[in-house]
């Protein structure tokens, strides 16, 4: 019997314990995504390399603040991990860049 996969979306919680608007964690059977507003910023698979969106990983100060919280590190450490290959830069927002339609995580989740 095939079971249905479950996806759960929740707002991020700030370092002070408050719910943060427009900053989301998306839990899937393959890993956890961090989405800021309508753009997927990072993906932590349960196994494999962490992926950052090549266009949006460093989009704004707010995105950076919550990306750092998601990755549990500062920007300098993230940049070093990109440079040494620990993190992979990929397009996590396929629809947004290729057709002008934002499919967000679904392009990675369903077509990978």
PyMOL commands that set and color helices and strands:
alter all, ss='L'
color gray80, all
select helices_A, chain A and resi 61-71+75-83+94-98+105-111
alter helices_A, ss='H'
color red, helices_A
select strands_A, chain A and resi 8-13+19-27+31-36+39-45+50-53+87-90
alter strands_A, ss='S'
color yellow, strands_A
deselect
rebuild
show_as cartoon
